[in-house]
Amino acid sequence: METNTTIEKLQNEAARFLRQYCIVVNGVTLYPKEIEVYYFKKDVFEDDSVHRNKLQKNRQYQFYVHRYGVEDTAPYKGGNRPGVDFVVSGDDCCCYTFLLRTVAFENEKPIIGPNNVLKAIAERTKLNYEKLESVNCELKTIDNVMCDVGFSERVNLGKTVSEQFKAAPLRAVLLDEYFAATKYLKKEKLVVGMLLKKIQQSVVSKEQALEHSKNILGYCPSALKTI
């Protein structure tokens, strides 16, 4: 399995999704701000954190609400456990979804946390979970092309997930004005990782990176000062 190549491809697609698209469902527009990528393809990228529910396959631009089993009839997770994935997969060969961790609605502050996001989408669209999964979403183009995207490992994957995939940097966050004004998990790590990559690629100088960090975080992390 060419793990690093697959991760880079998934990161590029996640960044493009956050920068260029919003989702319209049942007349409601939501703007993804933070997602986690879940991708499983046999003999290519066997990420053991993926639910591998049938609803994560071949249902492009539809939702999958988290369930306990792999069948499309499995019961929904209860309590604060369920979240909602936007399905990217367009065939039966792979499970490929974006877990929506943070979204914003028109003229509203971001809603953070998978369960909070699911409840907000259901409330605003006036759709129960089954109906939410059955509707087709529309992707609309937006213009965040110049906005940076930061990456870190995904959150709360559980003890049974292999270390290889626990460490995979498949959580993507749009580093926009919402990010600067909002508390995010691993906020410093997201910014530092993005800026270090830019320095390595000679896109920015160390001095520019320090200034950019100050604008986003309000301070300059030691990880940037000491390079």
C-alpha positions in Angstrom: 0.0 0.0 0.0 1.4 3.4 -1.0 0.2 5.0 2.2 2.0 8.4 1.9 0.9 8.9 -1.7 -2.7 8.2 -0.8 -2.6 10.5 2.2 -1.2 13.3 0.1 -4.0 12.8 -2.5 -6.6 12.7 0.2 -5.2 15.9 1.8 -5.3 17.7 -1.6 -8.9 16.7 -2.2 -9.9 17.7 1.4 -8.3 21.1 1.0 -10.0 21.7 -2.4 -13.3 20.8 -0.8 -12.9 23.2 2.0 -11.7 26.0 -0.2 -14.0 25.8 -3.1 -17.4 24.4 -2.0 -20.4 24.7 0.3 -23.2 22.2 0.6 -26.9 22.9 -0.1 -29.4 20.5 1.4 -33.1 20.9 1.4 -32.7 24.7 0.8 -30.2 25.1 3.6 -26.6 26.2 2.9 -23.7 25.0 5.1 -20.1 25.9 4.9 -17.7 23.1 6.0 -14.8 24.5 8.1 -13.3 21.4 9.6 -13.5 17.8 8.3 -11.9 14.4 8.8 -11.2 12.1 5.9 -12.2 8.5 6.0 -11.1 6.3 3.2 -10.9 2.5 2.9 -10.0 0.6 -0.3 -8.9 -3.0 -0.1 -5.2 -3.6 -0.8 -4.8 0.2 -1.4 -5.5 2.0 1.9 -7.0 -0.2 4.6 -7.8 2.4 7.2 -9.2 0.4 10.2 -10.9 3.5 11.6 -13.5 3.6 8.8 -16.9 2.3 9.7 -17.2 0.6 6.3 -21.0 0.9 6.4 -22.7 0.4 3.0 -23.9 4.0 3.1 -20.3 5.2 2.8 -20.0 3.6 -0.7 -21.3 4.8 -4.1 -23.5 7.5 -2.7 -21.7 10.6 -3.9 -23.1 13.9 -2.4 -25.3 12.2 0.1 -25.1 12.0 3.9 -24.2 9.0 6.1 -25.3 9.3 9.7 -23.2 7.1 12.0 -24.5 3.6 12.7 -23.4 0.7 14.8 -22.9 -1.8 12.0 -21.9 -2.1 8.4 -25.4 -2.7 7.0 -27.5 0.2 5.7 -30.2 -1.0 8.1 -28.0 -1.0 11.2 -29.3 1.2 14.1 -28.1 4.8 14.5 -25.6 5.4 17.2 -27.2 6.9 20.3 -26.5 9.7 22.8 -23.8 12.1 21.8 -22.0 9.5 19.7 -23.4 10.0 16.2 -22.0 12.4 13.6 -22.6 12.9 9.9 -20.3 12.2 7.0 -20.6 13.8 3.5 -20.1 10.9 1.0 -17.4 11.4 -1.6 -17.4 7.8 -2.9 -18.9 7.3 -6.4 -18.4 3.6 -6.7 -18.7 0.3 -4.7 -14.9 -0.3 -4.5 -14.3 2.1 -1.7 -15.7 3.8 1.4 -14.8 7.5 1.1 -16.4 10.2 3.3 -15.7 13.5 5.0 -16.8 13.7 8.6 -18.2 17.2 9.2 -16.6 18.4 12.5 -17.3 22.1 12.1 -19.7 23.9 9.8 -21.1 27.4 9.6 -24.5 28.5 8.3 -25.4 31.8 6.7 -24.5 34.7 9.0 -24.0 32.4 12.0 -21.0 31.5 14.2 -19.4 28.1 13.5 -20.9 25.0 15.1 -18.1 22.7 16.4 -18.3 19.0 17.1 -19.7 16.1 15.1 -22.8 15.6 17.1 -23.6 19.3 17.3 -23.2 19.5 13.6 -25.5 16.6 12.9 -28.2 18.0 15.2 -27.9 21.5 13.6 -28.2 20.1 10.1 -31.3 18.0 11.1 -32.9 21.0 12.9 -32.4 23.5 10.1 -33.3 21.2 7.2 -36.3 19.8 9.2 -35.2 16.2 8.2 -34.9 13.2 10.4 -31.9 11.0 10.0 -33.4 8.6 7.5 -34.6 11.5 5.3 -31.3 13.3 5.7 -29.5 10.3 4.3 -32.0 9.9 1.4 -31.7 13.4 -0.1 -29.1 14.5 -2.7 -26.9 17.4 -1.7 -25.8 20.1 -4.1 -22.2 21.4 -4.1 -21.9 25.1 -4.8 -18.7 26.9 -5.7 -17.3 29.5 -3.3 -14.1 31.5 -3.4 -11.7 30.6 -0.6 -9.0 29.5 -3.0 -6.3 31.6 -1.4 -7.2 30.4 2.2 -4.8 28.1 3.9 -5.7 24.7 5.2 -4.1 23.0 8.2 -3.8 19.3 8.9 -3.4 17.2 12.0 -4.3 13.7 13.1 -8.0 12.8 13.5 -9.7 13.0 16.9 -10.9 10.2 19.2 -10.4 7.3 16.9 -10.4 4.7 19.7 -8.0 2.1 21.1 -8.5 -0.5 18.4 -7.3 1.7 15.5 -3.7 0.9 14.4 -1.1 3.5 15.2 -0.4 3.9 11.5 -3.8 5.4 10.9 -4.2 7.1 14.2 -1.2 9.3 13.2 -2.4 9.9 9.7 -2.8 13.7 9.2 -6.3 13.5 7.8 -8.1 16.1 9.8 -8.3 19.3 7.6 -9.3 22.7 8.9 -9.8 25.9 6.9 -7.6 28.6 8.4 -9.9 31.5 7.7 -11.3 34.3 9.9 -13.5 31.9 11.7 -10.5 29.8 12.7 -8.6 32.9 14.0 -11.5 33.8 16.2 -12.5 30.3 17.4 -11.0 27.7 19.8 -10.0 24.6 17.8 -8.4 21.4 19.0 -4.6 21.4 18.2 -4.9 25.0 16.9 -1.2 25.7 17.2 -0.2 22.4 15.6 -2.4 23.1 12.6 -0.8 26.5 12.0 2.8 25.4 12.6 2.4 22.4 10.3 1.0 24.6 7.5 3.7 27.3 7.9 6.6 24.8 8.2 5.5 23.2 4.9 5.4 26.7 3.3 8.9 27.4 4.5 10.2 24.1 3.2 8.7 24.8 -0.2 10.2 28.3 -0.1 6.7 29.8 -0.4 7.4 32.1 2.6 10.4 33.1 4.6 10.8 32.4 8.3 10.1 36.1 9.1 6.9 36.0 7.0 5.8 32.7 8.7 6.3 34.3 12.2 4.2 37.3 11.2 1.5 35.1 9.7 1.4 33.0 12.9 1.1 36.1 15.0 -1.9 37.3 12.9 -3.7 33.9 13.3 -2.7 32.8 16.8 -1.7 36.1 18.4 1.8 34.8 19.2 4.8 33.0 17.6 5.2 29.4 18.7 8.7 28.2 19.6 8.5 25.6 16.9 8.8 28.4 14.4 11.2 30.6 16.3 13.8 27.8 16.6 14.0 26.7 12.9 
